[in-house]
Amino acid sequence: MQVSSNMGLTPSVDVSKIKPLYTEKISKEDVEEIKEQLAQNANAMAFNSASVQSALKREDELFAKEYDAFQSFLSDIGYSGKPIAQLSKEEAAELVSEDGIFGIKQTSERIANFVINGAGGDEDLLRAGREGMLRGFKEAEAMWGGELPEISQETMKRAIEMVDKAMYDLGFSVIDEEV
């Protein structure tokens, strides 16, 4: 089974038809593999999202070095606008505005929904995805060279809150009791 951060964010099939697949027994090794894939992909989603937000906030040309990778990521999450490297300062500001595709609201929803939908209601997968989000944020901070801009911090805070709420709503403790 393969889980990918490049998966579309809107299901292309009726998800109610998928449910029976989750009732079949799978091996412990398969569960661990799925958990690790979800964590890695949530990590990548969080890292890439924070990187895009950070790059759009910067006023230098460092972003251009990662152009191809970001264009691919942008396409994967549904951005079809002007190439990022060609945006004016005003256009970039619009994308990270309150209603922009890379604003706090839409970005945090994309990250959280990726984890929540990928976990399919499974507590271990939700925890793995949440951990992946946190790792991706830390990796983005390391790449940035310190604390990320406030927009990225608020985005991750909201995404984590959404995953925590989903866990709570499903009856799971937000605190990992195995630790």
C-alpha atoms as an extended CHARMM CRD file, in Angstrom:
* protein
*
       179  EXT
         1         1  MET       CA              0.0000000000        0.0000000000        0.0000000000  PROA      1               0.0000000000
         2         2  GLN       CA              1.4100000000        3.3890000000       -0.9580000000  PROA      2               0.0000000000
         3         3  VAL       CA              0.4790000000        6.6880000000        0.6930000000  PROA      3               0.0000000000
         4         4  SER       CA              1.7390000000        9.8460000000       -1.0090000000  PROA      4               0.0000000000
         5         5  SER       CA              1.7800000000       13.5710000000       -0.2770000000  PROA      5               0.0000000000
         6         6  ASN       CA              1.1910000000       14.0390000000       -3.9900000000  PROA      6               0.0000000000
         7         7  MET       CA             -2.2920000000       12.5480000000       -3.7170000000  PROA      7               0.0000000000
         8         8  GLY       CA             -5.1750000000       14.8290000000       -4.6350000000  PROA      8               0.0000000000
         9         9  LEU       CA             -6.8290000000       16.5530000000       -1.7600000000  PROA      9               0.0000000000
        10        10  THR       CA            -10.3440000000       15.8670000000       -2.9890000000  PROA      10              0.0000000000
        11        11  PRO       CA            -11.3700000000       12.2180000000       -3.2000000000  PROA      11              0.0000000000
        12        12  SER       CA            -12.0920000000       11.1890000000       -6.7760000000  PROA      12              0.0000000000
        13        13  VAL       CA            -14.2600000000        8.2820000000       -5.6250000000  PROA      13              0.0000000000
        14        14  ASP       CA            -17.0570000000        7.8650000000       -3.1540000000  PROA      14              0.0000000000
        15        15  VAL       CA            -15.1440000000        7.4120000000        0.1230000000  PROA      15              0.0000000000
        16        16  SER       CA            -17.9680000000        5.3300000000        1.5810000000  PROA      16              0.0000000000
        17        17  LYS       CA            -16.8990000000        2.5830000000       -0.8240000000  PROA      17              0.0000000000
        18        18  ILE       CA            -13.4110000000        2.6110000000        0.6600000000  PROA      18              0.0000000000
        19        19  LYS       CA            -14.5220000000        1.8450000000        4.2010000000  PROA      19              0.0000000000
        20        20  PRO       CA            -14.7110000000       -1.9450000000        3.7520000000  PROA      20              0.0000000000
        21        21  LEU       CA            -11.0120000000       -1.9560000000        2.9460000000  PROA      21              0.0000000000
        22        22  TYR       CA            -10.2870000000       -0.7260000000        6.4610000000  PROA      22              0.0000000000
        23        23  THR       CA            -12.2200000000       -3.6090000000        7.9960000000  PROA      23              0.0000000000
        24        24  GLU       CA             -9.9980000000       -6.2370000000        6.3940000000  PROA      24              0.0000000000
        25        25  LYS       CA             -7.2050000000       -7.5910000000        8.5520000000  PROA      25              0.0000000000
        26        26  ILE       CA             -3.7120000000       -6.5420000000        7.6020000000  PROA      26              0.0000000000
        27        27  SER       CA             -0.4200000000       -7.5700000000        9.0950000000  PROA      27              0.0000000000
        28        28  LYS       CA              1.3210000000       -5.6440000000       11.8340000000  PROA      28              0.0000000000
        29        29  GLU       CA              4.1650000000       -4.9620000000        9.3910000000  PROA      29              0.0000000000
        30        30  ASP       CA              1.6990000000       -3.4450000000        6.9010000000  PROA      30              0.0000000000
        31        31  VAL       CA              0.2710000000       -1.2190000000        9.6480000000  PROA      31              0.0000000000
        32        32  GLU       CA              3.7610000000       -0.0350000000       10.6010000000  PROA      32              0.0000000000
        33        33  GLU       CA              4.6050000000        0.6310000000        6.9530000000  PROA      33              0.0000000000
        34        34  ILE       CA              1.4020000000        2.6380000000        6.4620000000  PROA      34              0.0000000000
        35        35  LYS       CA              2.0390000000        4.6150000000        9.6530000000  PROA      35              0.0000000000
        36        36  GLU       CA              5.5770000000        5.4410000000        8.5250000000  PROA      36              0.0000000000
        37        37  GLN       CA              4.4130000000        6.4470000000        5.0440000000  PROA      37              0.0000000000
        38        38  LEU       CA              1.7210000000        8.7080000000        6.4950000000  PROA      38              0.0000000000
        39        39  ALA       CA              4.2170000000       10.2830000000        8.8930000000  PROA      39              0.0000000000
        40        40  GLN       CA              6.7420000000       10.8420000000        6.0990000000  PROA      40              0.0000000000
        41        41  ASN       CA              4.1600000000       12.3310000000        3.7560000000  PROA      41              0.0000000000
        42        42  ALA       CA              2.6500000000       14.5370000000        6.4480000000  PROA      42              0.0000000000
        43        43  ASN       CA              6.2160000000       15.6360000000        7.1840000000  PROA      43              0.0000000000
        44        44  ALA       CA              6.7390000000       16.4950000000        3.5030000000  PROA      44              0.0000000000
        45        45  MET       CA              3.3870000000       18.3030000000        3.2770000000  PROA      45              0.0000000000
        46        46  ALA       CA              4.1500000000       20.4150000000        6.3620000000  PROA      46              0.0000000000
        47        47  PHE       CA              7.7340000000       21.0850000000        5.2580000000  PROA      47              0.0000000000
        48        48  ASN       CA              6.7440000000       22.0900000000        1.7310000000  PROA      48              0.0000000000
        49        49  SER       CA              3.8430000000       24.2380000000        2.9190000000  PROA      49              0.0000000000
        50        50  ALA       CA              5.9870000000       26.0930000000        5.4490000000  PROA      50              0.0000000000
        51        51  SER       CA              8.7010000000       26.4930000000        2.8270000000  PROA      51              0.0000000000
        52        52  VAL       CA              6.2970000000       28.0010000000        0.2970000000  PROA      52              0.0000000000
        53        53  GLN       CA              4.9120000000       30.4260000000        2.8600000000  PROA      53              0.0000000000
        54        54  SER       CA              8.4170000000       31.3750000000        3.9880000000  PROA      54              0.0000000000
        55        55  ALA       CA              9.6620000000       31.8250000000        0.4440000000  PROA      55              0.0000000000
        56        56  LEU       CA              6.7660000000       34.0900000000       -0.4510000000  PROA      56              0.0000000000
        57        57  LYS       CA              7.5230000000       36.2440000000        2.5830000000  PROA      57              0.0000000000
        58        58  ARG       CA             11.2190000000       36.6350000000        1.7200000000  PROA      58              0.0000000000
        59        59  GLU       CA             12.3510000000       39.5300000000       -0.3670000000  PROA      59              0.0000000000
        60        60  ASP       CA             15.4870000000       37.9320000000       -1.8580000000  PROA      60              0.0000000000
        61        61  GLU       CA             16.0080000000       35.4950000000       -4.7370000000  PROA      61              0.0000000000
        62        62  LEU       CA             16.7850000000       32.2970000000       -2.7670000000  PROA      62              0.0000000000
        63        63  PHE       CA             13.4520000000       30.7800000000       -3.6910000000  PROA      63              0.0000000000
        64        64  ALA       CA             14.4080000000       30.5540000000       -7.3710000000  PROA      64              0.0000000000
        65        65  LYS       CA             16.9220000000       27.7750000000       -6.5870000000  PROA      65              0.0000000000
        66        66  GLU       CA             14.0830000000       25.4210000000       -5.6620000000  PROA      66              0.0000000000
        67        67  TYR       CA             11.7980000000       26.4670000000       -8.5000000000  PROA      67              0.0000000000
        68        68  ASP       CA             11.1580000000       23.0890000000      -10.1510000000  PROA      68              0.0000000000
        69        69  ALA       CA             10.4320000000       21.2500000000       -6.9070000000  PROA      69              0.0000000000
        70        70  PHE       CA              8.0760000000       23.9520000000       -5.7390000000  PROA      70              0.0000000000
        71        71  GLN       CA              6.2780000000       24.1750000000       -9.0880000000  PROA      71              0.0000000000
        72        72  SER       CA              5.5950000000       20.4430000000       -8.8450000000  PROA      72              0.0000000000
        73        73  PHE       CA              4.3690000000       20.7760000000       -5.2560000000  PROA      73              0.0000000000
        74        74  LEU       CA              2.1940000000       23.7530000000       -6.1820000000  PROA      74              0.0000000000
        75        75  SER       CA              0.5930000000       21.8070000000       -8.9950000000  PROA      75              0.0000000000
        76        76  ASP       CA             -0.0170000000       18.8430000000       -6.6710000000  PROA      76              0.0000000000
        77        77  ILE       CA             -1.9860000000       20.9930000000       -4.2130000000  PROA      77              0.0000000000
        78        78  GLY       CA             -4.0660000000       22.6790000000       -6.8830000000  PROA      78              0.0000000000
        79        79  TYR       CA             -2.2430000000       25.9710000000       -7.5050000000  PROA      79              0.0000000000
        80        80  SER       CA             -2.4910000000       26.8540000000      -11.1780000000  PROA      80              0.0000000000
        81        81  GLY       CA             -1.6520000000       30.5410000000      -11.0460000000  PROA      81              0.0000000000
        82        82  LYS       CA              1.3100000000       32.4650000000      -12.2980000000  PROA      82              0.0000000000
        83        83  PRO       CA              4.6920000000       30.7920000000      -11.6650000000  PROA      83              0.0000000000
        84        84  ILE       CA              5.8620000000       31.7240000000       -8.1640000000  PROA      84              0.0000000000
        85        85  ALA       CA              9.2190000000       33.0610000000       -9.3530000000  PROA      85              0.0000000000
        86        86  GLN       CA              7.3950000000       35.5470000000      -11.6010000000  PROA      86              0.0000000000
        87        87  LEU       CA              5.0960000000       37.0020000000       -8.9490000000  PROA      87              0.0000000000
        88        88  SER       CA              5.3370000000       40.6360000000       -8.0240000000  PROA      88              0.0000000000
        89        89  LYS       CA              5.5780000000       41.5080000000       -4.3440000000  PROA      89              0.0000000000
        90        90  GLU       CA              1.8930000000       42.4730000000       -4.3910000000  PROA      90              0.0000000000
        91        91  GLU       CA              0.8380000000       39.2010000000       -6.0620000000  PROA      91              0.0000000000
        92        92  ALA       CA              2.8590000000       37.1780000000       -3.5410000000  PROA      92              0.0000000000
        93        93  ALA       CA              1.2690000000       39.1270000000       -0.6920000000  PROA      93              0.0000000000
        94        94  GLU       CA             -2.1810000000       38.2890000000       -2.0850000000  PROA      94              0.0000000000
        95        95  LEU       CA             -1.3700000000       34.5500000000       -2.1130000000  PROA      95              0.0000000000
        96        96  VAL       CA             -0.4400000000       34.6050000000        1.5920000000  PROA      96              0.0000000000
        97        97  SER       CA             -3.2970000000       36.9160000000        2.5570000000  PROA      97              0.0000000000
        98        98  GLU       CA             -6.2010000000       35.7900000000        4.7520000000  PROA      98              0.0000000000
        99        99  ASP       CA             -8.1320000000       34.4390000000        1.7430000000  PROA      99              0.0000000000
       100       100  GLY       CA             -5.1000000000       33.4260000000       -0.3460000000  PROA      100             0.0000000000
       101       101  ILE       CA             -4.3230000000       29.8480000000       -1.3430000000  PROA      101             0.0000000000
       102       102  PHE       CA             -1.1680000000       30.0050000000        0.8030000000  PROA      102             0.0000000000
       103       103  GLY       CA             -2.7650000000       31.9450000000        3.6360000000  PROA      103             0.0000000000
       104       104  ILE       CA             -2.9870000000       30.4740000000        7.1130000000  PROA      104             0.0000000000
       105       105  LYS       CA             -6.5350000000       29.1660000000        6.7460000000  PROA      105             0.0000000000
       106       106  GLN       CA             -6.2220000000       27.2710000000        3.4590000000  PROA      106             0.0000000000
       107       107  THR       CA             -2.7080000000       25.9800000000        4.1300000000  PROA      107             0.0000000000
       108       108  SER       CA             -3.4890000000       24.7050000000        7.6280000000  PROA      108             0.0000000000
       109       109  GLU       CA             -6.6390000000       23.0210000000        6.2830000000  PROA      109             0.0000000000
       110       110  ARG       CA             -4.6570000000       21.3040000000        3.4940000000  PROA      110             0.0000000000
       111       111  ILE       CA             -2.0700000000       19.9800000000        5.9380000000  PROA      111             0.0000000000
       112       112  ALA       CA             -4.5950000000       18.8450000000        8.5570000000  PROA      112             0.0000000000
       113       113  ASN       CA             -6.9730000000       17.3250000000        5.9960000000  PROA      113             0.0000000000
       114       114  PHE       CA             -4.1200000000       15.3670000000        4.4480000000  PROA      114             0.0000000000
       115       115  VAL       CA             -3.3840000000       13.7850000000        7.8310000000  PROA      115             0.0000000000
       116       116  ILE       CA             -7.0200000000       13.3190000000        8.8690000000  PROA      116             0.0000000000
       117       117  ASN       CA             -8.1350000000       11.8490000000        5.5360000000  PROA      117             0.0000000000
       118       118  GLY       CA             -5.0000000000        9.7220000000        5.2150000000  PROA      118             0.0000000000
       119       119  ALA       CA             -5.5150000000        8.2700000000        8.6870000000  PROA      119             0.0000000000
       120       120  GLY       CA             -9.0600000000        7.1560000000        7.9290000000  PROA      120             0.0000000000
       121       121  GLY       CA            -10.0450000000        7.3850000000       11.6010000000  PROA      121             0.0000000000
       122       122  ASP       CA             -7.1530000000        5.2010000000       12.8060000000  PROA      122             0.0000000000
       123       123  GLU       CA             -5.6320000000        6.5300000000       16.0320000000  PROA      123             0.0000000000
       124       124  ASP       CA             -2.0910000000        5.3200000000       15.3210000000  PROA      124             0.0000000000
       125       125  LEU       CA             -2.1470000000        6.8500000000       11.8510000000  PROA      125             0.0000000000
       126       126  LEU       CA             -3.4380000000       10.1570000000       13.2070000000  PROA      126             0.0000000000
       127       127  ARG       CA             -0.5990000000       10.2030000000       15.7400000000  PROA      127             0.0000000000
       128       128  ALA       CA              1.9420000000        9.3000000000       13.0420000000  PROA      128             0.0000000000
       129       129  GLY       CA              0.6260000000       12.0610000000       10.7690000000  PROA      129             0.0000000000
       130       130  ARG       CA              0.6800000000       14.5780000000       13.6060000000  PROA      130             0.0000000000
       131       131  GLU       CA              4.2780000000       13.6310000000       14.3960000000  PROA      131             0.0000000000
       132       132  GLY       CA              5.1520000000       13.9730000000       10.7090000000  PROA      132             0.0000000000
       133       133  MET       CA              3.6820000000       17.4840000000       10.6720000000  PROA      133             0.0000000000
       134       134  LEU       CA              5.8220000000       18.4710000000       13.6510000000  PROA      134             0.0000000000
       135       135  ARG       CA              8.9720000000       16.9700000000       12.0810000000  PROA      135             0.0000000000
       136       136  GLY       CA              8.2990000000       18.7820000000        8.8090000000  PROA      136             0.0000000000
       137       137  PHE       CA              7.9090000000       22.0790000000       10.6430000000  PROA      137             0.0000000000
       138       138  LYS       CA             11.1880000000       21.5050000000       12.5220000000  PROA      138             0.0000000000
       139       139  GLU       CA             12.9700000000       20.6340000000        9.2580000000  PROA      139             0.0000000000
       140       140  ALA       CA             11.6280000000       23.8110000000        7.6600000000  PROA      140             0.0000000000
       141       141  GLU       CA             12.9560000000       25.7940000000       10.6470000000  PROA      141             0.0000000000
       142       142  ALA       CA             16.3650000000       24.1750000000       10.2730000000  PROA      142             0.0000000000
       143       143  MET       CA             16.4160000000       24.9730000000        6.5550000000  PROA      143             0.0000000000
       144       144  TRP       CA             15.3140000000       28.5330000000        7.2880000000  PROA      144             0.0000000000
       145       145  GLY       CA             18.0840000000       28.8830000000        9.8440000000  PROA      145             0.0000000000
       146       146  GLY       CA             15.9120000000       29.6360000000       12.8540000000  PROA      146             0.0000000000
       147       147  GLU       CA             12.3640000000       30.5220000000       13.7270000000  PROA      147             0.0000000000
       148       148  LEU       CA             10.0160000000       30.5800000000       10.7450000000  PROA      148             0.0000000000
       149       149  PRO       CA              7.8950000000       33.6330000000        9.9560000000  PROA      149             0.0000000000
       150       150  GLU       CA              4.7760000000       34.1190000000       12.0610000000  PROA      150             0.0000000000
       151       151  ILE       CA              2.5300000000       32.9920000000        9.1630000000  PROA      151             0.0000000000
       152       152  SER       CA              4.1750000000       29.5530000000        9.1460000000  PROA      152             0.0000000000
       153       153  GLN       CA              4.0500000000       29.2530000000       12.9220000000  PROA      153             0.0000000000
       154       154  GLU       CA              0.3520000000       30.1350000000       13.0000000000  PROA      154             0.0000000000
       155       155  THR       CA             -0.3580000000       27.7520000000       10.1210000000  PROA      155             0.0000000000
       156       156  MET       CA              1.2460000000       24.8310000000       11.9400000000  PROA      156             0.0000000000
       157       157  LYS       CA             -0.4920000000       25.7620000000       15.1810000000  PROA      157             0.0000000000
       158       158  ARG       CA             -3.8880000000       25.7030000000       13.4410000000  PROA      158             0.0000000000
       159       159  ALA       CA             -3.1380000000       22.4770000000       11.5390000000  PROA      159             0.0000000000
       160       160  ILE       CA             -2.1270000000       20.7340000000       14.7680000000  PROA      160             0.0000000000
       161       161  GLU       CA             -5.2620000000       22.0380000000       16.4840000000  PROA      161             0.0000000000
       162       162  MET       CA             -7.3990000000       20.5940000000       13.6710000000  PROA      162             0.0000000000
       163       163  VAL       CA             -5.7470000000       17.1780000000       13.9140000000  PROA      163             0.0000000000
       164       164  ASP       CA             -6.0470000000       17.2770000000       17.7170000000  PROA      164             0.0000000000
       165       165  LYS       CA             -9.7410000000       18.1520000000       17.4010000000  PROA      165             0.0000000000
       166       166  ALA       CA            -10.2900000000       15.3020000000       14.9460000000  PROA      166             0.0000000000
       167       167  MET       CA             -8.6130000000       12.9240000000       17.3960000000  PROA      167             0.0000000000
       168       168  TYR       CA            -10.7450000000       14.2490000000       20.2470000000  PROA      168             0.0000000000
       169       169  ASP       CA            -13.9210000000       13.9930000000       18.1630000000  PROA      169             0.0000000000
       170       170  LEU       CA            -13.0660000000       10.3620000000       17.4210000000  PROA      170             0.0000000000
       171       171  GLY       CA            -12.6830000000        9.7000000000       21.1450000000  PROA      171             0.0000000000
       172       172  PHE       CA             -8.8790000000        9.5510000000       21.2270000000  PROA      172             0.0000000000
       173       173  SER       CA             -6.7950000000       11.2860000000       23.8530000000  PROA      173             0.0000000000
       174       174  VAL       CA             -4.6110000000       13.9650000000       22.3420000000  PROA      174             0.0000000000
       175       175  ILE       CA             -1.8990000000       12.9320000000       24.7910000000  PROA      175             0.0000000000
       176       176  ASP       CA             -0.0510000000        9.8030000000       23.6640000000  PROA      176             0.0000000000
       177       177  GLU       CA             -0.5640000000        7.5260000000       26.6220000000  PROA      177             0.0000000000
       178       178  GLU       CA              2.0820000000        5.0560000000       25.3960000000  PROA      178             0.0000000000
       179       179  VAL       CA              4.8690000000        7.5620000000       26.0320000000  PROA      179             0.0000000000
